[in-house]
Amino acid sequence: MMDELIQLDKDLFLYLNNLGVPAWDGFWLFMTEKFYQIPLYAVLLLFFYKYFGVRGTIITLIVVALMITATDQLSNLFKNVLFMRPRPCRADGVSDFTRFIAERCGRHGYFSGHAANSMALAFFAGLALKKHLKYIFPFMVVWSIVVSYSRIYIGVHYPGDIITGMAIGILLGVGAFKLHTLLVKKYGEASV
């Protein structure tokens, strides 16, 4: 059963990865690069400041730092200690058929830290701001899905890596939202 799932993951990766065309490469490379997401992070920070005040924004920064640290360290534990599954751009029988456009190929890929981080942020920010911004939650989830898919497109993650990362991101994002809510109620400005 596990061998069949792994083969399905490889087959689905090769199908999705090979849908790529050079005309779209720049877009997907842009979406996968965390540095280019800074304007989005800045806008979110402004929303948190507007709706939660200075103390609420400080709480937000602390909670987000803890959440991203948790997703990164959990991803590294899974990748480099527990599973050590080679990325598709390094895997025998897969790399030869992969449309690899990333700048580099890490060693291990299960699970995707990009998928976990982006989905954790999507759920955290979407849940925390949805009372004030009607469409923020679906916007953030779609953004995370695009970021996550970019990892398949550029050739560095299997769909199973992405799905697992997204699921873990949801759990950590919801947990961070609950922690944020508790801390803002206790330590945030009285007007919140």
C-alpha positions in Angstrom: 0.0 0.0 0.0 2.8 2.5 0.9 4.7 1.7 -2.2 1.6 2.4 -4.3 1.1 5.7 -2.6 4.7 6.7 -3.2 4.4 5.7 -6.8 1.2 7.7 -7.2 2.9 10.7 -5.6 5.8 10.4 -8.1 3.4 10.0 -11.1 1.2 13.0 -10.0 4.4 15.1 -9.5 5.7 14.3 -13.0 2.3 15.1 -14.5 1.9 18.4 -12.7 5.6 19.4 -13.0 5.6 18.8 -16.7 2.6 21.0 -17.3 5.0 23.9 -16.9 6.0 26.1 -19.8 8.9 28.6 -20.1 6.4 31.5 -20.4 5.2 30.9 -16.8 8.5 30.1 -15.2 9.2 33.6 -14.0 5.8 33.9 -12.3 6.3 30.6 -10.4 9.9 31.4 -9.5 8.5 34.7 -8.1 5.8 33.0 -6.1 8.2 30.5 -4.6 10.7 33.2 -3.4 9.9 34.3 0.2 11.7 37.6 -0.3 9.2 38.7 -2.9 6.3 38.2 -0.4 7.6 41.0 1.9 5.0 43.5 0.5 2.2 41.1 1.5 3.7 40.7 5.0 4.0 44.5 5.3 0.3 45.0 4.4 -0.8 42.3 6.8 1.3 44.0 9.6 -0.4 47.3 8.8 -3.8 45.6 9.2 -2.8 44.1 12.5 -1.7 47.5 13.7 -4.9 49.1 12.5 -7.2 46.5 14.2 -5.1 45.4 17.2 -3.0 48.5 18.1 0.6 48.6 19.1 0.5 45.9 21.8 -1.6 43.7 19.6 0.9 44.1 16.8 3.8 43.2 19.1 1.8 40.1 20.2 1.2 39.3 16.6 4.9 39.5 15.7 5.8 37.2 18.7 3.1 34.7 17.8 4.0 34.7 14.1 7.7 34.2 15.0 6.9 31.3 17.2 4.6 29.8 14.5 7.1 30.1 11.7 9.9 28.7 13.9 7.6 25.8 14.8 6.8 25.0 11.1 10.4 25.4 10.0 11.8 23.2 12.8 9.1 20.5 12.4 9.8 20.5 8.6 13.5 20.1 9.2 12.9 17.3 11.7 10.7 15.4 9.2 13.0 16.1 6.2 16.4 15.5 7.7 15.9 13.1 10.6 12.6 11.1 10.4 12.0 10.5 6.6 15.1 11.7 4.6 13.1 11.3 1.4 15.1 12.7 -1.6 13.5 15.6 -3.4 12.2 14.8 -6.9 15.1 16.8 -8.4 17.5 14.3 -6.7 15.4 11.1 -6.9 16.5 8.2 -9.1 13.8 7.5 -11.7 12.2 10.9 -11.2 14.9 13.6 -11.7 15.6 12.6 -15.3 12.0 13.4 -16.1 11.6 16.5 -13.9 11.3 20.0 -15.3 13.7 21.5 -12.8 13.9 25.3 -12.9 14.7 26.1 -9.2 18.1 27.7 -8.4 19.1 24.8 -6.2 17.8 21.4 -5.1 18.0 20.6 -1.4 18.6 17.1 -0.2 15.3 16.0 1.4 11.8 17.1 0.8 9.2 15.5 3.1 7.4 17.8 4.0 7.4 21.2 2.4 8.3 24.1 4.7 7.0 26.6 2.2 3.6 24.9 2.2 3.5 24.7 6.0 4.7 28.3 6.5 2.4 29.8 4.0 -0.7 27.8 5.1 0.0 28.6 8.8 0.2 32.3 7.9 -2.9 32.1 5.8 -5.0 30.5 8.5 -3.5 32.6 11.3 -4.0 36.0 9.5 -7.2 34.9 7.8 -8.8 33.9 11.1 -7.5 36.9 13.0 -8.5 39.5 10.5 -11.7 38.0 9.0 -13.9 40.0 11.4 -12.5 43.2 9.9 -11.7 42.1 6.3 -14.5 40.1 4.6 -12.3 38.3 2.0 -9.0 38.0 3.8 -9.4 34.4 4.7 -10.1 33.0 1.2 -7.5 35.4 -0.3 -4.8 34.1 2.1 -5.7 30.4 1.5 -5.6 30.9 -2.3 -2.2 32.7 -1.9 -0.9 29.8 0.1 -2.1 27.2 -2.4 -0.3 29.2 -5.2 2.9 29.4 -3.1 2.6 25.7 -2.4 2.0 24.6 -6.0 5.1 26.7 -7.0 7.2 24.1 -5.2 5.9 21.3 -7.6 6.2 23.6 -10.6 9.9 24.4 -10.0 10.7 20.7 -9.4 11.5 20.5 -5.7 8.5 18.9 -3.9 6.1 16.0 -4.5 2.3 16.7 -4.0 2.5 14.6 -0.8 5.1 16.9 0.6 2.8 19.8 -0.2 -0.4 18.2 1.2 1.4 17.2 4.4 2.9 20.7 4.8 -0.4 22.4 4.2 -2.1 20.1 6.8 0.5 20.8 9.4 0.4 24.5 8.5 -3.4 24.6 9.1 -2.9 23.0 12.6 -0.2 25.4 13.6 -2.0 28.4 12.1 -5.2 27.6 14.0 -3.1 27.0 17.2 -1.3 30.4 16.7 -4.7 32.1 16.1 -6.0 30.7 19.4 -2.8 31.8 21.3 -3.0 35.2 19.6 -6.7 35.6 20.6 -5.9 34.7 24.2 -2.9 37.0 24.5 -4.7 40.0 22.8 -7.6 39.6 25.2 -5.2 39.6 28.2 -2.6 42.1 27.1 -3.9 44.0 24.2 -5.3 47.6 24.2 -8.7 48.0 26.0 -10.3 49.3 22.7 -9.8 45.9 21.0 
